[in-house]
Amino acid sequence: MSINTAPDPSYGPRLKALPGELVWATTGLHDANEVLAPRLGLPRLPVVDWPEPSENDDADGRGRPFAWIDDEISEIDRDWVSGHHAGQTLLHRVDPRRGLTGADYRELGEWLRESRHS
């Protein structure tokens, strides 16, 4: 997740309260734990190590449902996910001027709860 507004430490507890496992999936890798996590009120989180294109796309549980939250989601991202992930996905764009809102948390929570029961 990239946030162009001032990071809000209330995001961490609200994200941790969602029904899922939080991980960083950023090209910044472990920098997110050093730079963003403390400013968002999050503990150190696991970091997704993006696979090389030749690796098996179904390995290591990548077929399970996941939600991608970002302020920069494009058709290229959607195409990559549809071509590399067989499980349910939600690519949720956050308005960088507002950051995460109550509506975002509700949508994410509903989707995560439904995806666990599908």
Phi, psi and omega per residue, in radians:
M1 nan 2.274 2.997
S2 -1.933 2.451 -3.070
I3 -2.228 2.074 -3.129
N4 -1.575 -0.312 3.035
T5 -1.452 2.973 3.114
A6 -1.066 2.238 3.135
P7 -1.006 2.467 -3.081
D8 -1.935 2.075 -3.120
P9 -1.124 -0.195 3.084
S10 -1.346 -0.274 3.126
Y11 -1.078 -0.732 -3.062
G12 -0.955 -1.024 3.140
P13 -1.042 -0.632 3.140
R14 -1.216 -0.677 3.088
L15 -1.177 -0.736 3.137
K16 -1.132 -0.445 3.136
A17 -1.350 -0.250 3.106
L18 -1.187 2.603 -3.102
P19 -1.379 1.323 3.125
G20 -3.032 3.129 3.127
E21 -1.745 2.181 3.111
L22 -1.499 2.349 3.032
V23 -2.501 2.715 2.995
W24 -1.528 2.292 3.050
A25 -2.236 1.282 -3.036
T26 -2.311 2.627 3.078
T27 -1.204 -0.244 3.069
G28 -1.332 -0.113 3.123
L29 0.843 -2.223 -3.001
H30 -1.241 -0.183 3.076
D31 -1.034 -0.508 3.128
A32 -1.063 -0.640 3.105
N33 -1.204 -0.536 -3.118
E34 -1.464 -0.688 -3.000
V35 -1.701 -0.889 -3.028
L36 -1.515 -0.765 -3.031
A37 -0.914 -0.880 -3.128
P38 -1.104 -0.594 -3.118
R39 -1.317 -0.327 3.140
L40 -1.796 0.002 -3.108
G41 1.282 0.562 3.137
L42 -1.929 2.597 2.992
P43 -1.315 3.090 2.998
R44 -1.087 2.368 -3.115
L45 -2.059 2.723 3.007
P46 -1.062 2.692 -3.137
V47 -2.064 2.265 3.088
V48 -1.297 2.207 3.058
D49 -1.643 1.831 -3.049
W50 -1.032 2.332 -3.115
P51 -1.292 2.698 2.973
E52 -1.263 2.609 -3.117
P53 -0.960 -0.457 -3.103
S54 -1.468 -0.167 -3.108
E55 -1.297 2.753 3.126
N56 -1.137 2.047 -3.078
D57 -1.210 -0.331 -3.106
D58 -1.676 0.047 -3.096
A59 -1.319 2.749 2.994
D60 1.026 0.581 3.033
G61 1.334 0.276 -3.103
R62 -1.255 -0.087 3.105
G63 -1.493 -0.060 -3.130
R64 -1.390 2.782 -3.109
P65 -1.048 2.516 3.013
F66 -2.620 2.669 3.062
A67 -2.005 2.304 3.125
W68 -1.888 2.080 -3.128
I69 -1.956 2.147 -3.069
D70 -2.785 2.818 3.049
D71 -1.708 -0.003 3.134
E72 -2.334 1.384 3.082
I73 -1.949 2.163 -3.078
S74 -2.082 3.082 3.057
E75 -1.105 -0.558 3.085
I76 -1.058 -0.755 3.110
D77 -1.120 -0.791 3.141
R78 -1.075 -0.736 3.107
D79 -1.111 -0.738 -3.133
W80 -1.083 -0.807 -3.132
V81 -1.098 -0.800 -3.107
S82 -1.137 -0.491 3.125
G83 -1.520 -0.229 -3.051
H84 -2.174 -0.065 -3.080
H85 -2.353 2.090 -3.093
A86 -1.490 -0.298 -3.082
G87 -1.458 3.127 3.110
Q88 -1.198 2.473 3.109
T89 -2.426 2.623 2.977
L90 -2.251 2.044 3.021
L91 -1.765 1.842 -2.997
H92 -1.899 2.013 3.131
R93 -1.535 2.309 3.090
V94 -1.842 2.346 3.082
D95 -1.187 2.036 -3.076
P96 -1.139 -0.333 3.116
R97 -1.361 -0.437 -3.100
R98 -1.895 -0.405 -3.039
G99 1.267 -2.910 3.131
L100 -1.220 2.345 -3.137
T101 -2.026 2.999 3.064
G102 -0.977 -0.682 3.126
A103 -1.114 -0.675 3.096
D104 -1.090 -0.825 -3.136
Y105 -1.079 -0.701 3.111
R106 -1.100 -0.833 -3.129
E107 -1.078 -0.778 3.133
L108 -1.099 -0.797 -3.141
G109 -1.066 -0.790 3.131
E110 -1.084 -0.812 -3.113
W111 -1.106 -0.768 -3.133
L112 -1.110 -0.725 3.106
R113 -1.122 -0.777 3.131
E114 -1.136 -0.688 -3.091
S115 -1.195 -0.429 3.105
R116 -1.274 -0.422 -3.070
H117 -1.807 0.057 -3.118
S118 -1.609 nan nan
